[in-house]
């Protein structure tokens, strides 16, 4: 558990990014009560703990996934597609070029193409 001291109008950011997942700000301190302000993306539910427990219990009864289960699911990265080019083997291509049957045209003849003649 992280324990920090904050004064009125000071905040704590939860998560990464510019605003994180949520921002918690001390709005007011009155006697033994602290008023807190929460700012989060609309998709992030913010509840008092007792309400959170009731929501989780209700979701479990209905067989629904909780927000935490949905957020914690990170799919496996999909591999980049493999591009297979159908060209003759190097020896056939080399023979065709050297015999003059196939002529090579440099890429710089194609508009916008980058070609290094070196």
C-alpha atoms as one frame of an Amber mdcrd trajectory, in Angstrom:
protein
   0.000   0.000   0.000   1.282   3.439  -0.919   0.733   6.041   1.795   1.243
   9.694   0.868   0.486  13.032   2.476  -1.398  15.543   0.343  -2.667  19.040
   1.043  -5.850  20.598  -0.316  -5.759  20.814  -4.154  -2.881  18.334  -4.364
  -3.490  15.111  -6.235  -2.268  11.604  -6.937  -2.331  10.042 -10.415  -3.016
   6.332 -10.825  -1.675   4.595 -13.941   0.460   5.750 -16.871  -0.012   8.392
 -19.547  -0.760  12.101 -19.277  -3.646  11.714 -16.832  -3.125   8.061 -15.942
  -6.197   5.924 -15.397  -7.522   8.169 -12.664  -6.605  11.228 -10.656  -7.430
  11.609  -6.971  -7.445  15.121  -5.480  -7.880  16.343  -1.908 -10.736  18.835
  -2.273 -11.327  19.825   1.348 -10.340  18.896   4.887 -12.996  19.531   7.533
 -12.213  18.302  11.032 -11.747  14.542  10.833 -13.212  14.266   7.313 -11.380
  14.552   4.020 -13.314  15.268   0.821 -11.766  13.624  -2.209 -12.349  14.337
  -5.876 -11.888  11.655  -8.506 -11.343  12.260 -12.191 -11.313   9.226 -14.476
 -12.230   8.172 -17.976 -15.988   7.489 -18.229 -15.258   3.788 -18.838 -13.489
   3.523 -15.462 -15.998   2.976 -12.650 -15.285   4.866  -9.418 -17.192   3.684
  -6.320 -16.924   3.842  -2.559 -15.528   0.518  -1.315 -18.842  -0.729   0.096
 -20.600   0.038  -3.214 -17.772  -1.643  -5.138 -18.210  -4.847  -3.093 -21.961
  -4.843  -3.745 -21.407  -4.336  -7.493 -18.826  -7.162  -7.605 -21.155  -9.487
  -5.701 -24.046  -8.690  -8.075 -21.835  -9.231 -11.144 -20.643 -12.585  -9.762
 -24.265 -13.702  -9.261 -25.042 -12.815 -12.892 -21.841 -14.482 -14.150 -20.478
 -11.237 -15.612 -16.834 -10.277 -15.791 -15.721  -7.440 -13.572 -14.015  -4.340
 -14.955 -10.735  -5.539 -13.398 -11.000  -8.871 -15.222 -11.672  -7.122 -18.523
  -8.833  -4.603 -18.045  -6.353  -7.240 -16.868  -6.935  -9.333 -19.997  -4.082
  -8.620 -22.374  -4.300 -10.660 -25.569  -1.214 -12.372 -26.899   0.461 -10.239
 -29.551  -0.329 -11.462 -33.023   2.711 -12.101 -35.173   3.232  -9.885 -38.178
   2.040 -11.493 -41.381   4.706 -13.280 -43.364   5.097 -12.134 -46.934   6.281
 -14.830 -49.301   7.426 -13.629 -52.697   7.196 -16.027 -55.610  10.401 -15.387
 -57.589  12.713 -17.794 -59.410  15.697 -18.912 -57.409  18.782 -16.701 -57.292
  20.602 -18.900 -59.828  17.756 -18.726 -62.372  17.376 -14.975 -61.943  21.133
 -14.463 -62.222  21.279 -16.593 -65.401  18.340 -14.740 -66.944  19.930 -11.353
 -66.205  23.383 -12.357 -67.494  21.991 -13.879 -70.713  20.095 -10.716 -71.551
  16.735 -12.539 -71.592  15.618 -10.397 -68.652  16.581  -6.755 -68.496  16.897
  -4.860 -65.251  15.327  -1.416 -64.929  16.540   0.614 -61.917  13.974   1.636
 -59.314  14.725   5.333 -59.833  12.738   5.112 -63.061   9.599   4.628 -60.962
   8.124   7.948 -59.842   8.711   8.560 -56.130  10.989   5.530 -55.656  14.229
   5.885 -53.714  17.241   4.262 -55.363  20.822   4.061 -54.210  23.065   3.471
 -57.239  26.030   2.552 -55.044
